[in-house]
Amino acid sequence: MQMSDSKEIAAPPAEVYAALLNPEVLKVCVPGAQEVNGSVEEGFEASVTQKVGPVKATFKGQVTLSDLIENEKLTISGEGKGGAAGFAKGGAVVSLAPSETGTLLSYEVEAKVGGKLAQLGSRIIDGFAKKMADQFFVNLQTHLAPEAAEAEGDAGEGEEKKGWFKKITGN
């Protein structure tokens, strides 16, 4: 599976870069993370529980960071095993660039899954991976700039309520 995207984060590149290297921040931001321990130099150990389609598993694995260019770029490589559910391994190249609102974070991911997960099919796996990535960035934004995330959420809620009301009343 391959995936790439860009996200705006309302924080300066140095703050976003530091957050991506901090195990406590990663634990808060990675959906389903039970624990994230370690250091940039030695790598991180993580335990993440997720449900993908009908398969629910706790993945335990290692994550290493390399090609670190402070406040600009890093490469993440990892591998996790989920028992009977299978395994996942892959990597991502993350680039940071200053933008008008803070930081433009771009990433390119390449991953492989095996076991029961692989049997679910690429549509389910790709959709799940996109959802996980989106949730990670929402969590990162909320952690780094809660006021920006709240403003975004409020705008979205208003539009949703208006649409719902309009459907019922026709106004």
N, C-alpha and C positions, 0 to 999 in steps of 0.2 A: 504494500500500500504506500502511496505517496500522497502528500498533502502539503500545500503551502498557502500562506495567508499573511495579511498585515493587520495590525490592530493599533489604534491610537490609545496611548496611556497618558493620563493627565498628570504626569510627573516628569522631572528632568531625567535624561539618560543615565546619569550617575546613580540616581535613586533606584531606577528600574534595574540597572545592572547589579547593584548591591543586593536588591531583593531576590534576584534570580540565583544568587550565591548563598543565600541564607537558609539553612534547613528549617528554621522555625517559620519563616515566611512560606516556604514551599509546602510545609505541612498544612498550613491554613489555606493555601491556594489550590493544591492538587485535589480534585474531587475524590472523596473516598479514602484519603490518606489517613492511616492510623498512626503511623510514626515515620519520621524522616530524621536520621541521625548521620553524623559524619562531618567531613570537612571538604573544602574545595580540593585541597592537596591530595587527600587519601580517597576521595569519592564518598558518596552517600549510600546508605542502606535505607531502603524504603519498604513499607508494608501498606498496600492499597487494596481495599475491598470494593469490588464493582460487580454490577450485574449487566451482562451483555446479552440481550435477548433472554432466552431461558437459562443461561449459564451464569451462576453467581460464584465468585471465587475470591480468595484473598491471594494477591500476588506479592511475593517477597522477591526483592531483587536489588541489584547494584546499579548505581548511576555514577558515571564519571564525566568530568568536565575537562575540556581541552581547548587548544587554540584560543586561549583567553586574550582578548584585546580590550583592555579596560574601557568601559563605557561605550563600546562599539560592537563587539561580536564575541560569541562563544559557541562551542560545539558540545552538545549533550549526547552521551551514548549510554544505553542502558539495556538491561535484560532482566526479565522477571518470570518467575515460575508460579503457576497457579494450581499445582497438583494435577488432578484429573482434568481440570478445565483446559490445561495446556500451558503455553508459554507465549510471551511477547518479547520481541527485542527490536532495537532500532536506534535511530539517532535523529538529532535535529540540529540544524545550523540556525542560530538566532542572531539577527542583526538589529542594532539600535541606531536610530538617527534622530537628531533634534527636529522637532516640528513646531508649528505655531502654538499647538495646545499642550506640548510636552515632549513626548517621544513617539516616534513611529517604530513599532516593533514588528519585524518581518521574520518569518520562520519557514523553513523547508524541512519536512519530516519524511523519513523513509523507515517503514516498520514492517515486521513480519510476525505472523501469529501461527501457532500450530496447536494440535490437539483438538478438543471439542470446539474451541473458538474458531478454528479454521473451517470447520464444517458448517458454521452459520452462514457463510457466504460473504462476498465482498461488500454487498450493499449494506448489510447490517453492520459489519465491522467499520466500513468507511463512515457511515452515519454516526455511529457511536464515537469514533475518533474525533469527528468534527464537533460533536456535542461536548465532549470532554475538553477539547482545546478551547472552545468558546467559554465554557464554564470557568476554566482556569484563568482566562483573561478578565472575565467579570470579577472573579475573586481577587485577582491581582490589583485591578483598578480600585475595588472597594477597600483593599488593604492600604494602598498607597495614597489614594485621594478619595476618602469617603464622601466628601461634599460633591465631587463631580459625578460619582456613581449614583448618589441620591437624586441629583438633578436629572440625570438620564432616566432613572427609574420612574420619577414623578411624571415626566413628559410621556413616557410609554404608557403608564397607567391611565392618564387622562384620555389619551387617544383610544385605548381599549374600552373604557367605560362609555365614551361617546359613541363608538361603533356598536357596542352592545345595546345601548339605549335606542340608537337609531334603527336597529334591526327590529326592535319590538314595536316602537311607536311609528316608525316610518318618517320621523322628522329629522 
